[in-house]
Amino acid sequence: MREYHFSCGNSTRGAVGLCGIVRAQNRAGALRTVRRALRELAGQCGEIGLQPPDGSIAYINVYVSPENVRPAEIECVRRGRSQ
């Protein structure tokens, strides 16, 4: 297994960024894993709800489009630990 880092968006220059590391046999497997995880975490419209710290905000949702995560956004970081 290898660890693959994915990075989508750019919160340094834009409003939203998303990144993480997944373990997979190859880049194609990493892409499938990232897309599946985002679909499972998101609601029906792709929303992921954030919990505001107090009651002054009704809700904050971040929207994701798992099908738009591309192979170019995933790079191999290192060989992961055997499990």
N, C-alpha and C positions, 0 to 999 in steps of 0.2 A: 504494500500500500504506500501511496505517496500522499503528501499533503499539498493541496492546491488552494492558493489564495485567490479570492475573487474580489473585484472592486468595481462598483457601478456608481455612476454619478460622481459628484465632486463637491463635498460640503465645504471645502476650502474656498472655492470660487462661486459655488452655487448654493441653493437652499438645502439640497438633500444629497447625501452620499450613503452608500451601503457597502459593507465589506465583511469578509469572514474567511475562515479556512475550513475546508472539507477534506475528508480522507476518501480516496478512491484509487482504483487500479490505474486509471488513465484520465486524460482531459475530458473525453466523452463521458465517462462515468461521473466525473466531477460536475460537469454541466448538468447531467440528469439529476444528481443529488441536490444541487443548488436549486434548480427549478422545482423539484418535488417539495423540498423543504419550504420554499416560499409559498407554494400553492397551499400547503398544509397549515402554515401559520396565518395566512391571509383569509379574510372573509370572502363572501360571495362576489364582491366587487373589487377584490384585490386589496382591501383595506387592512391595515394593522393598527389597532387602537393603542394609543399611548395614554397612560394614566397621569393626568395633571396632578400636581402636588396639593392643590387646594380646590375649593369649590367655585372659584371665579371663572373657570373655563368649563363649558358644557362638555366638549370633547375635542380631541385632536386625533386625526387619522393620518397615517402615511399610506400611500397607495403604491403597490408594486405590480409589475408586469413580468412574471417569471419567464414567459415565452420570449421576452426581449433581452434576457441575459444571453450574451454572445460568447463564443469560445475565446475571442480576443480579450475578454475581461477576466480570464482565468489563467493563472500562471502556476507552474510547478514550483513549490517552495523547497521541499526536501522530502526525502524518503521518511515516511512515518514509522512509528514503532510497530512491531508485529503484535498482533492480538490473537 
